[in-house]
Amino acid sequence: AVSPAGESSEKIPERVGRTELAGVVQTYRIMVQAMNYMNLQKEQKELARYLCGRTRQGKLPEWVEETYGKAGIHSTVICLRISDMKDLQENNTEEARIFVHRTIVNVTEQALKPLGDVLVNPVDEEYTAVILFAERKVPTEELTETIREIFSVIRDLVHIGMDAGISNGKEGFGELAEMYQLARAATAYRFMYG
């Protein structure tokens, strides 16, 4: 294709790349990325507050049900806990700890994706909530095997030990906070009793 100025369409991006427009486009991209990151942080904090709330008055953030809500959906909550937290904090920089947390999120999302929709939400530095939304009730044995694989990959990649607690699966969204609390309690039980 040739532009009205007689240039080929392959040369236009090259010419535009050297103009002020390229700077504006790059600035806009950075602003959009920053806004997306801020929105993600806000959503993660909102969900963490809901999951950690001690009262039944807590309300599931609307975006969760809007994003994952389907008729007949089954929810299972998994709580992942970094068992080497003291070592992670004492022997790593903040950037390295952020990398570890991103690795946990990415590996978990990829491993559980074949089972259904996955929402991985850091709750704090030690705990990560994983909510699996599936069209069928996923057997605990299948989840346990997948979590073992996740832990193996994480151990190989970032040398971190982890524990997990798994809630019973329920149909719908009504009890996600209670399910998270039970899964989190299971990680404490493993920590105390091995």
N, C-alpha and C positions, 0 to 999 in steps of 0.2 A: 504494500500500500504506500501511496505517496501523499504527503500533506499538501495543502494549497501552496505552501512556500517551496514545494519541490523537494522536500526532504523525505527520506524513507522513514517509515514508522519506527524502525530499529534505532535511528539516530536521535529521535525526539527525547527519549528518557535520558540519553547521554547529555544532550544540550540542557534539558531542564535540571538535571543533577547539578549543574554549575550555577544555578540561579538562586535568587532569594526564596523562590517558591520551594525549593528543596529544603531549605532551612525551616520554613513554616510547616511543611509536611512532617518533617522529623520532630519538631516541637509538638505538633498535634498528636503524633503517635505516642510520644513519651507521656503526654498528658492523659491520653486515653488509657494507657497501661497503668499509670498511677491511680486513676479513678477506679479501674477494674480491681486493682490490688486493694484499695481502701474499701471498696464494697465487699470484697471477699473477706477481709479482716472483720468488718462489721457483722457480716452474716455468721462467721465462725464464732465470734464472741456471743452473739445472740443465741445461737444454738447451744454453746457451752453453758451459758447461764440457765437455759431451760433444762438441760440434762442434769446439771448439778443442783438444781433447785430442790429444796427439802420439802416444799409444800406441794399439794396437789393442784393449787391454783395456777401454777405455771402453765403458760400457753405455748403450744408448739408454734414456732415461727411459721407464718403463712407460706413463705417461699418453699419450705420443705414439702408441704403437702401439694402445693401447686406444681412443683418440679417432679416429685416422685409419686404422686397420687394416681392410682389406677384402681379400678374395681377388682376386688379379689386379691390385692397385693398382700404378701406376707412380709413382716418385718422381723429382723433379728438384729440384736445389738451385741457387738463385740467390744470389749474394753481391752486395749493394748496398754501394757505398762512397761516402761523401761526399768529393768531390774538393776542395771548398772548406773543408776542416776548419779550417785555420788562420784564415781569414777569419771563419768561424762562431764560433770560440772567442774571437777578439779583439774582434769588433764586436757581440756580442750578449750579453744577460743570460742567466742560467741558465734563466729562464722561457721566453725566446725559443728557446733551444736545445731545451728540452723540447717546445715547440710544433712545432718543425721535425721532431723525431723522431716525434712522434705523427702529423704530417701524412704523413710517409714511410710509416708503418705503415698508416694509413687508406687512402691513395691506392693503395698496393700491393695491399692486401686487396681493395679494390673492383675494381681493374683485372683481377686474376688470378682472381677468383671464378668467372667464366663457364667457365674452363678446368678447374676441379676444386676440391678443398678446399685452402685456403691456410693455412699457418702462418708468420706473420711474427714473427721473434724478434730484437730488438736484441741484438747481441753485445757491443758497446761503443759509444762515442760516434761512431766512424767507420764501423763495419761493421754491416750488418743481414743476417741470414740469412733467406732466404725458401724455404720448402719447399712444393712443389706436389705434391699427391697427386691423380693423375688416373686415370680408368679406361682411358685410352688413352695411348700415348706421344705427348706433345705435340711437334710439330716445332720445332726450334731457331729456324727463321725466324718462326714464330708467336710464340714467346716473345720474340724480339728485337724484333719490331714492338710487342708489348705493353709491353715495357720502355722503348722509345723514347717511347711515349705517357705512361707513368708519369713519365719524366724531364721531359717537356714540361710536364705538369701541375704537378709539383713546382717546376720552374723558375719557372712563372708565379705559383704561390702563395707560395713562400717564398724564391725567388731563390737556389737552391742548385744547384750542378753536381754530377753524380754519374757514377760508373762502375759497370759490372756485369760479373760473370763468371757463366757458366752451365755447370753440370756436364752430362755426358751423362745421359740418363734411364736409370733401372734399375728393374727390377721388384722390389718389396718394400722393406724398410727396412734391410737389412744393412749398407749402405755409406754412410750419410748423413754421417758425420764425414769420410770420405775425399772424398766428393763436395763437401762444403763447403770443404775445404782446397784442392781443385783450382779451384773457383770463385773462392775468395779469391785464389789465386795469379794467376788471370787478371786480376783487378783491378790487382794490382801490376804485371803485365806491361804493361797499358795505361798505367798511371801512368808507368812508366819509359820506354816506347817510343812512347807516343802513339797 
